[in-house]
Amino acid sequence: MLRKLRNRISEEKGFTLIELLVVILIIGILAAIALPAFLGQQKKGQDSEAKSNARNMVTQVETCFTETQSYATCDTLAELQASGSQPPATIGTGAGQVEIDSAPVGGDLYHINAFSKNATHRFTIEKNADGSASRTCSVNDGGCNASTW
């Protein structure tokens, strides 16, 4: 009996076609489950970067305000750098940039919009008249749930 098993094992030199097809099928199923989860992670990372840029820009604007006592003089890159601040992101309205707006509220308040690199999300921090800050976002998916973050 052992001789027959040894002979049979020595005769088989590879895998059957069915065995290879089963392995390929299993790999395909695992890939179909895992790929969508991995693709969403990049978008979430870009959203997190935009949120961080917005929070850091608030710190820079508040630092500039302590010297100038007006948010209207703290809404450009040159004005922030003149006060000794180093903004964490590029100022502008493009993907991956941060926009500072103090004009609509007379210089006493500000709006900071941070744009995600995926170019579909905008995260906003707005200083309210009572000194509190409100946070909103433009799209309810990815890193933004229920319009607040």
CORFEN-V47961 format. One line per field, one symbol per residue. psi: psi as a letter, one per 20 degrees, with the letter a starting at -180 (. if undefined). A space follows every 10 residues. Layout:
psi=???
This chain:
psi=ghgggggggh hpiaqrhggg hgghgggggh ghghghghhh hgghghghgg ggggghhggg ghghhhhikp hhjkjrgghg hhjjqnqirp pajrpjrppp oigijjiirr pppppqijji qpppppprhj irpqprrhpm rcjopkjq.
